[in-house]
Amino acid sequence: VDLITDIYMTVRFFNTEGQESFGRINACLVGITMTLQLIVAYGQNGKKLSAFLKDAICIMLGLKPALDAYRVGSGAEKEEHHKLSPLHEMTIFKVLECVGEAVPGSIVQIYALILAQDKNWDAFLSIVVSASTIAFTSSMISYDFDTSPNLRVTEKLFYGYIPDKYWERGLCFLSLMSFSFAHVLIQALSCALLAVLNPFWVFYYIAADMALFFLYKLTKKDFHTYANFSGLTRLIVSFFERFFIKIMLNFTLMVQLRHPQEVGGAPFLMSIMTSLAVSVGAAYAYENDTETDADGEGSSARLDSSTLKFSMFSLYAIWLSSLLSFIWVIKKSYLHTFFSLETASEFQRKTVMSLKDQDDIKASYFFSHPDVREGWGDELLRPWTLKNWDRWEDEKPAWFNDTWIEAVPNEYIPYQWRVIYKKTKGRVDDEDLKKRRGSIGNVGELVLGVKEAK
């Protein structure tokens, strides 16, 4: 539905005198989003051209969300040529769609509606549909992650705030969606009002907010992604990942992004306060703008004061009532995750400490970047590997293969086994040794999907 209304509005902009530029902007946003999705699809399926072409066709036809939903809903597992699990892949594509097209498209449509002499209901309906789609997407992502049985086991300190009773889960999702719906419209309207006054103000707002967020992450030594990249690649991936998730948070308040490995609890709370402050400031500045436009009318005359106030107060009422409903229904033991100062490394340390006999989950930490275990790896993981290595050699669990052994630092492996493996600098140097076990499992399969969110 959102795609249909976006296409309709783009065509309508092109056919309306004076609004052709809005149509070009919408078309460019769709093109940019598709390009980004094609790049991600290639990275996901680069080793299998036929799989990439299948995804590429779905992207061009607008069917990728349905394909991803089918894969996740049917319980499809990560295949050998994949870089990401189906759930993680679906999440990335939804974020790209929201940040690249849906959110800026909503701002453009509201901006065009404000400037239009005739306020048409079809434009208003398109805006509501876009906001509803964004809200549903962000809420579903948060809901899927929190209700994942695997994640509730592997990261039980974070996942589990949604209650178990059906009616409570329904109320929680409804609260999430209406909360996000109101926030999307508040933010989009605020940016549109700022753009009417001065387009650079939108840029200044986003740039200042992003700079503060990056400064916070750098100060906490928590800027880099924990995906196992290195050098310049890691820096570039970290920058774009942080940028996209912060934009997604600013415009949707997707609660999943409060995870320490994403934005974090404290920045999540700060985004709420900043967004509300900017919305109030934008509305005030718009109402009190006295400059005249080409028709000799005040720029704020294009949207009368009563309409603006009614819209803002209505959205604030939905926002606040939904927030209170959400806080009331969730498990209160998870409230601290919404304002926590924990870094990703600190959170992972607590998570590992909470794991008992779950060797497969602990083993997965060696496939993240070494920074993820900096400061606690020697304390928690090294004694664990040294103590259990002989047992693993006897039992040979599925995850205990050469791929995993290659990822383990030398000092975490008993000396006698390092000699046997003929390891050099933490890597197996004898290709024949790689055949001593039947098969080498895919990295993502080692934890049987329990790390699919990260």
Salt bridges, closest charged atoms under 4 A:
ASP55 OD1 - ARG71 NH2 3.06
ASP68 OD1 - LYS64 NZ 2.48
ASP68 OD1 - ARG71 NH1 3.94
GLU79 OE1 - HIS81 ND1 3.62
GLU89 OE2 - LYS64 NZ 3.04
GLU89 OE2 - ARG71 NH1 3.71
ASP122 OD2 - ARG12 NE 3.07
ASP146 OD2 - ARG152 NH2 3.04
GLU155 OE1 - HIS259 NE2 2.78
GLU155 OE2 - LYS451 NZ 3.43
ASP164 OD1 - ARG152 NH1 3.17
ASP164 OD1 - ARG169 NH2 3.67
ASP164 OD2 - LYS331 NZ 3.65
ASP209 OD2 - LYS246 NZ 2.56
ASP222 OD2 - LYS217 NZ 2.97
GLU262 OE2 - LYS454 NZ 2.82
ASP293 OD2 - ARG302 NH2 3.31
ASP295 OD2 - ARG302 NH2 3.53
GLU342 OE2 - LYS350 NZ 2.97
ASP359 OD2 - ARG391 NH2 2.78
ASP371 OD2 - ARG234 NH1 2.96
ASP371 OD1 - HIS369 ND1 3.78
GLU379 OE2 - ARG349 NH2 2.70
GLU393 OE1 - LYS396 NZ 3.88
GLU393 OE2 - ARG437 NH2 2.95
GLU395 OE1 - ARG391 NH1 3.25
ASP402 OD1 - ARG436 NH2 2.81
ASP402 OD1 - ARG437 NH1 3.72
GLU406 OE2 - LYS434 NZ 3.86
GLU431 OE2 - LYS434 NZ 3.37
